[in-house]
Amino acid sequence: HPRLQFRGRTRTLKRNYRSTFEIDRAAFDVLTTGGDEKHVSSTSVHTGPLPVLTTGVAVDVEAEWVARFVAQMSKHLRMKTSASAVLVPTREIGERITSGLIENGMPARYFPGRALDLHADVVKVLTLHSAKGLEFPIVVICGFEPGTYPEQANFEDQGVYLERMRNERRLLYVGMSRAMRGLMVVRNAECTHEALHGLKPDHWHIEVVQ
């Protein structure tokens, strides 16, 4: 704001102390530059395994794959499964994933809006929008069904579509960068999300479900 006058030294913080180099790199790839937008990658001080991209999963068994990854990564990091968060596009999908996790023997709860209890001994399921400003050792991003993301065929104005996709990519970046040590993105069999189909294969450990 023009009335805010700051004087003295300033410094741009470029070191990432939250996520590993591998997660930071994969998340940064999701962003695209548009107009006067400029994206500058940060430098991570931690390293770890490649994030996992699981493709071809049937929508009705997404929760099973989420539970499997959370269990394996929690064991690898020697943490409780409650150190994990599952980020989804909508409340409806979040509630369905929560039910699926419970059916697969993993305690989970969907938290709407700002009702999140970080101390709850359950896997936290919340929307991507609700995850802004948070961080979790383990993050899974899933639930991308048609209608939950912009599709070019639904826009008459190309400019409007591109702007919506820039916003969508920023939201995905926020979601991915919530992960500190372990990240999995599930691209289910019905997903045609432009950004998720444009991920760089060499920055991910890819699991293809036949």
Beta strands, then each sheet from edge to edge (+ up, - down):
strand 1: 15-20
strand 2: 43-46
strand 3: 52-57
strand 4: 84-88
strand 5: 108-110
strand 6: 123-127
strand 7: 136-141
strand 8: 179-188
strand 9: 205-208
sheet 1: 1+ 2+
sheet 2: 5+ 6+ 4+ 7+ 8+ 3+ 9+
end
